[in-house]
Amino acid sequence: MATQRDLVQDRWDEEWLELVDPKILLSLLQGRTKVFGKHQILKKALMTRAGQDQQVRPPGVEEFRIKLERLRASV
């Protein structure tokens, strides 16, 4: 029987965004880069950038934005 580790490793390349805890990931990134004082500041900077540039938005966020635009246009 496959262990939890094996199951995660088998899915990792395709599904890592769904498998990671984003808070832990941001904290680790901030800790390694030391560019921002806290992971919350890094999160704000990433969100601001995503708001300005559709190319860096996660697919789910961009899909949601498009749905909102269509809904707004239909009202």
C-alpha positions as CSV (number, residue, x, y, z in Angstrom):
1,M,0.0,0.0,0.0
2,A,1.3,3.5,-0.9
3,T,2.2,5.8,2.0
4,Q,1.0,9.3,2.3
5,R,4.4,10.5,1.2
6,D,4.2,8.4,-2.0
7,L,0.7,9.7,-2.8
8,V,1.8,13.3,-2.4
9,Q,5.0,12.8,-4.4
10,D,3.0,11.2,-7.2
11,R,0.7,14.2,-7.4
12,W,3.3,16.9,-6.6
13,D,4.4,18.0,-10.1
14,E,0.9,18.6,-11.3
15,E,-0.9,19.6,-8.1
16,W,1.6,21.3,-5.8
17,L,-0.4,24.5,-5.7
18,E,-3.3,22.6,-4.2
19,L,-1.2,20.5,-1.9
20,V,0.8,23.2,-0.1
21,D,-0.3,25.4,2.8
22,P,0.1,28.9,1.3
23,K,0.8,30.5,4.7
24,I,3.7,28.2,5.4
25,L,4.9,28.6,1.8
26,L,4.9,32.4,2.1
27,S,6.6,32.3,5.5
28,L,9.4,30.0,4.1
29,L,9.8,32.3,1.0
30,Q,10.0,35.4,3.2
31,G,12.4,33.7,5.5
32,R,14.7,32.7,2.7
33,T,14.7,36.0,0.8
34,K,14.6,38.4,3.8
35,V,13.2,41.1,1.4
36,F,10.2,41.8,3.5
37,G,9.9,42.0,7.3
38,K,6.9,39.7,7.6
39,H,5.1,37.2,5.4
40,Q,2.0,39.4,5.5
41,I,3.9,42.2,3.8
42,L,5.1,39.8,1.1
43,K,1.5,38.6,0.7
44,K,0.3,42.2,0.2
45,A,3.1,42.9,-2.3
46,L,2.2,39.7,-4.3
47,M,-1.5,40.6,-4.3
48,T,-0.8,44.1,-5.4
49,R,1.3,42.9,-8.3
50,A,-1.4,40.3,-9.3
51,G,-3.9,43.1,-9.3
52,Q,-1.8,45.1,-11.7
53,D,-0.8,42.3,-14.1
54,Q,-3.1,39.6,-15.3
55,Q,-0.1,37.5,-16.4
56,V,0.9,36.8,-12.8
57,R,-2.6,36.1,-11.4
58,P,-3.3,32.5,-10.5
59,P,-5.8,31.0,-13.0
60,G,-8.6,30.7,-10.4
61,V,-8.4,34.4,-9.6
62,E,-8.4,35.5,-13.2
63,E,-11.4,33.2,-14.0
64,F,-13.2,34.7,-11.0
65,R,-12.4,38.2,-12.2
66,I,-13.8,37.4,-15.7
67,K,-17.0,36.0,-14.2
68,L,-17.5,39.1,-12.1
69,E,-16.9,41.3,-15.2
70,R,-19.6,39.3,-17.1
71,L,-22.0,39.6,-14.2
72,R,-21.4,43.3,-13.9
73,A,-21.9,43.8,-17.6
74,S,-25.2,41.9,-17.6
75,V,-26.8,44.1,-14.9
